[in-house]
Amino acid sequence: MFGIGGPELLIIVVVALIVIGPAKLPQMMRSLGKGMAEFKRMSNDVKSTLDQEVQQAEADLRKKEAEKSLSEKKSKETAEPQEEPAKDSVSEAAEKADTAVKAEAGSEEQGKESA
């Protein structure tokens, strides 16, 4: 636990027995045990609270990233329809130009034939 082996523990017990006395030693050990149990319980509570906070922070971060990607996706979807009409108008203009060129070519051919 604290890096204390058997011989060290035996020396501590003997010194405690001499200093405290055999009558009060069991009561002191119970108090020490209760104090250590309370310390362990409090440290576990702190650890679980920190773990919960870390998990909550990670969940919030994932939620923000998901919202950001969703908003980017929506902005791309709204931007794409605006680009499509522009593409359509360009293709329509190209078709009109082709039609005009063909019409001119057709009228020139008709003019040559009539001449």
C-alpha positions in Angstrom: 0.0 0.0 0.0 2.6 2.6 1.1 5.6 0.5 0.2 5.6 -0.9 3.7 6.7 -4.6 4.0 6.1 -7.1 6.8 9.1 -6.2 8.9 8.4 -2.5 8.8 4.8 -3.1 9.7 5.8 -5.3 12.7 8.1 -2.5 14.0 5.3 0.1 13.7 2.9 -2.2 15.6 5.5 -2.8 18.4 6.2 0.9 18.7 2.5 1.7 18.7 1.9 -0.9 21.4 4.6 0.5 23.6 3.6 4.2 23.1 -0.2 3.8 23.2 -0.5 0.8 25.4 -2.4 -2.4 25.0 -5.7 -1.0 26.3 -6.1 1.8 23.8 -4.4 0.2 20.8 -7.6 -1.6 19.4 -9.6 1.7 19.7 -6.8 3.6 18.0 -6.6 1.1 15.2 -10.4 1.2 14.7 -10.2 5.0 14.5 -7.3 4.8 12.0 -9.3 2.3 9.9 -12.4 4.5 9.9 -10.2 7.5 9.0 -8.6 5.7 6.1 -11.9 4.4 4.8 -13.3 8.0 4.9 -10.2 9.2 3.0 -10.6 6.5 0.4 -14.3 7.2 0.0 -13.6 10.9 -0.5 -10.8 10.3 -3.0 -13.1 8.0 -5.0 -15.8 10.7 -5.0 -13.4 13.3 -6.3 -12.2 10.9 -8.9 -15.7 10.0 -10.1 -16.6 13.7 -10.2 -13.6 14.5 -12.3 -14.4 11.6 -14.6 -17.9 12.8 -15.1 -16.7 16.3 -15.8 -14.3 15.1 -18.4 -17.0 12.9 -20.1 -19.4 15.9 -20.1 -16.7 18.1 -21.6 -15.9 15.5 -24.3 -19.7 15.1 -25.0 -20.1 18.9 -25.4 -17.1 19.0 -27.7 -18.4 16.2 -29.9 -21.8 18.0 -29.9 -20.3 21.3 -31.0 -18.3 19.5 -33.8 -21.4 17.8 -35.0 -23.3 21.0 -35.0 -20.5 22.8 -36.9 -20.3 20.0 -39.5 -24.1 20.0 -39.9 -24.1 23.8 -40.4 -21.3 23.6 -42.9 -23.2 20.9 -44.7 -26.4 23.0 -44.7 -24.5 26.0 -46.0 -23.0 23.9 -48.8 -26.5 22.6 -49.7 -27.9 26.2 -49.8 -24.9 27.4 -51.8 -25.1 24.6 -54.4 -28.6 25.4 -55.7 -27.4 29.0 -56.3 -24.5 27.7 -58.3 -26.7 25.4 -60.4 -28.9 28.2 -61.8 -25.7 30.0 -62.7 -24.5 26.9 -64.5 -27.9 26.6 -66.2 -27.8 30.2 -67.4 -24.3 29.7 -68.7 -25.3 26.6 -70.6 -28.4 28.4 -71.9 -26.3 31.3 -73.1 -23.9 28.9 -74.8 -26.9 27.1 -76.5 -28.3 30.5 -77.7 -24.9 31.4 -79.1 -24.6 28.1 -80.9 -28.1 28.6 -82.3 -27.3 32.1 -83.4 -24.1 30.9 -85.1 -25.9 28.1 -86.8 -28.7 30.5 -87.9 -26.1 32.9 -89.4 -24.3 30.0 -91.1 -27.7 28.8 -92.4 -28.6 32.3 -93.7 -25.2 32.7 -95.4 -25.7 29.3 -97.1 -29.1 30.4 -98.2 -27.7 33.7 -99.5 -25.0 31.8 -101.5 -27.6 29.4 -102.9 -29.9 32.2 -104.1 -27.0 34.1 -105.7 
